[in-house]
Amino acid sequence: MELTTASSQRGPYYRITGGTALEGEVVISGAKNAVTKMIIASLLTDEQCILRNVPLLGDMYLTMKLCEDIGSELSLEDHTLSIRTPDVQKTVISTEVGGLNRIAVLTLGPLLHRRGEVTIPAPGGDRIGPRPIDFHINGLRQMGAVIIEKDGHYFCSAPNGLRGTTIKLPFPSVMATENFLISASLARGVTIIENAATEPEIIDLIKLLQKMGAIIEIKVDRRIVIEGVERLHGAVHTLLSDRNEAVSLAIAAYLTRGDVYLRRAQQDTLLTFLNTLSKMGLRFEVDDEGIRFIGRETPPPAIALETDVHPGFMTDWQQPFTVLLTQAKGMSVVHETIYEDRFGYTEALIGMGAQIGLFTKCLGEVPCRFRSKEHRHSCVINGPTPLKGTRLLIPDIRAGCSYILAALCAEGVSEVYGIEHIERGYEHLDWKLRQLGAQIERIAPED
């Protein structure tokens, strides 16, 4: 795959020489998909919140900057973040920080509770298909918010405060569920989220909110019930480990026929992934401190899998697993049911030698929102095929990690550009790979 723009070559990049078996031990960082939401949840109180095991990555720093801009006092020491927001001094989230991802939409509840108004920019984020915030806006309107969209911004107010209501999500959206958990904790009355997401990061957020004084119950059939309270207080919380980082490094071990121990990898958050490995005859060993992943000399068998909402196979695991399937024996099928446009990265894999075809038909049994639509959301991989090093441009976090994994098992040298996506979502991934023996250099050309 050739780089599409000359500007792509100006920034830092990774130079990776493939073919080295990864061996050794690294520690899995705290969850990227939890830390930003917990920082925002701290805005619900004027007391100090302390978050431990926070991952040091771009998305967290961006969220810290957002909070600092509106009046938060933050202190980061090693992997412990202290945050206190005694007074919200600003209710307009700047485009500079709020327009780069979708985290600004989570500030609506806390700032409406504390100041009665807030303005946020239209969100940005990874290029993996439309990720509208309609679910968020519609639910908050049900709770009494007045929201006007104009000139690329959302102008929000709550003249009578937020109140409890029943919100039925059309799809178990993770971030919408998180938004309503945060917003409903201080709303008057009872809020019921129907068809809620129940990912491990959401459960961890509920743990933090409960420590702060929120009353939240998880019912059967994807219902979450929140009884609003008058005030919340500070709390101390240790984040769960990042299951996406664990999966990426585990697959790196299998691709390179290595032997890697991931300290702090948590079995309970990886059950579906580990079951899939067992079905392919791939070895792992679980103990109280982490999980060991042991590669095999012969190609694993092909498999059919489908992404699904938790507790199904996570959509963020799809890209790295597809790289693994290029080295499996036979024809594998991956059916993506969460995002309609998440196979763009396969073009790069094909350029490296993979045999991959994309189809609009649902090649699976999971009920799919994209059935009979023209989205290429099913993928067929024929393997094993040797991959060759090349030059790659990362489009988003998870695709970027898949490029790195492909380069690690490819013959020759690869140059991977657009690494800001990786550094936004992973803590020192290149350093951890080097600790395991990977030949990966971070090259920073002089301006």
Salt bridges, closest charged atoms under 4 A:
GLU25 OE2 - ARG263 NE 2.66
GLU47 OE2 - ARG231 NH2 2.96
ASP59 OD2 - LYS32 NZ 3.54
ASP59 OD1 - ARG424 NH1 3.05
ASP69 OD1 - LYS65 NZ 2.94
GLU73 OE1 - ARG84 NH1 3.76
ASP78 OD1 - HIS79 ND1 2.84
ASP126 OD1 - ARG424 NH2 2.38
GLU178 OE1 - LYS37 NZ 2.80
GLU201 OE2 - ARG243 NE 2.79
ASP204 OD1 - HIS237 NE2 3.18
GLU217 OE1 - LYS219 NZ 2.97
GLU245 OE2 - LYS432 NZ 2.90
ASP259 OD2 - ARG292 NH2 2.47
GLU285 OE2 - ARG283 NH2 3.37
GLU285 OE1 - ARG292 NH1 3.37
GLU289 OE1 - ARG263 NH1 3.96
GLU297 OE1 - ARG257 NH1 3.96
GLU306 OE1 - HIS335 ND1 2.82
ASP316 OD1 - ARG342 NH2 2.81
ASP316 OD2 - ARG398 NE 3.49
GLU411 OE1 - LYS388 NZ 3.55
GLU415 OE1 - ARG391 NE 3.81
GLU423 OE2 - ARG442 NE 2.73
GLU427 OE2 - HIS79 NE2 2.63
ASP430 OD2 - ARG434 NH2 3.37
GLU441 OE2 - ARG15 NH1 3.93
